[in-house]
Amino acid sequence: MVSVIKLIIKKKEEKVQNNDLLHTEKILADRKIFFLDLKQNARGKVVKITEDVSGNRDTIMVPADILGDFIAALTDIKETADSAGE
């Protein structure tokens, strides 16, 4: 039984090491908190975006290699939102 527990702990440690956090940002907006985490795993880099509202969390994963496209789309949306108020 002890060896099974050690194996489980070792697997969890490997998982943590394989999902290394490279950078993190936190944005507070009203009652929401957004976490933006750049992580690296065996398949490459990914940005994990988590929205927390009163303990309820939703998460999306954006591969770092399409981050430029993702940011460009958000920039376009922001420009539309900004001009809609005029």
C-alpha positions in Angstrom: 0.0 0.0 0.0 2.8 2.4 0.8 4.4 1.8 -2.5 1.1 2.6 -4.3 0.9 5.9 -2.4 4.5 6.8 -3.2 3.8 6.0 -6.9 0.7 8.3 -6.8 2.7 11.1 -5.2 5.5 10.6 -7.7 3.1 10.8 -10.7 1.6 14.0 -9.2 5.1 15.6 -8.8 5.9 14.6 -12.4 2.6 16.2 -13.6 3.5 19.4 -11.8 7.0 19.4 -13.2 5.6 18.8 -16.7 3.2 21.7 -16.4 5.7 24.4 -15.4 4.3 27.8 -14.9 6.4 30.3 -16.8 4.5 33.5 -16.2 1.2 34.6 -14.6 -1.0 37.6 -14.6 -4.1 38.4 -12.5 -6.8 40.9 -13.6 -9.6 42.1 -11.2 -12.8 43.3 -12.8 -15.8 43.9 -10.6 -16.6 40.6 -9.0 -14.6 38.6 -11.5 -10.9 37.6 -11.3 -9.1 36.5 -14.5 -5.9 34.5 -14.3 -3.6 34.3 -17.3 -1.0 31.6 -16.9 1.7 30.8 -19.5 2.7 27.2 -19.0 4.9 24.7 -20.7 4.2 21.0 -21.0 5.5 18.1 -23.1 3.5 19.4 -26.1 4.7 23.0 -25.9 3.6 26.3 -24.5 0.0 27.2 -23.7 -1.8 30.1 -22.1 -4.4 29.0 -19.6 -7.1 31.7 -19.1 -9.3 31.2 -16.1 -12.3 33.3 -15.1 -13.3 33.0 -11.4 -16.7 34.4 -10.3 -17.5 33.7 -6.7 -15.6 30.4 -6.7 -17.0 29.2 -10.0 -14.3 28.8 -12.6 -14.2 28.5 -16.4 -11.0 27.9 -18.3 -9.8 28.0 -21.8 -6.4 26.9 -23.2 -4.8 28.9 -26.0 -1.7 27.3 -27.7 1.1 29.9 -27.5 1.8 29.5 -31.2 -1.6 31.1 -32.1 -1.4 33.7 -29.4 -0.7 36.5 -32.0 -3.9 35.6 -33.8 -5.8 35.5 -30.5 -4.5 38.9 -29.5 -5.2 40.4 -33.0 -8.8 39.2 -32.7 -9.2 40.7 -29.3 -7.7 44.0 -30.5 -10.3 44.1 -33.3 -13.1 43.4 -30.9 -11.8 46.2 -28.6 -11.6 48.7 -31.5 -15.2 47.8 -32.4 -16.3 48.2 -28.7 -14.5 51.5 -28.4 -16.0 52.9 -31.6 -19.5 51.6 -30.8 -19.7 54.1 -27.9 -19.1 57.1 -30.1 
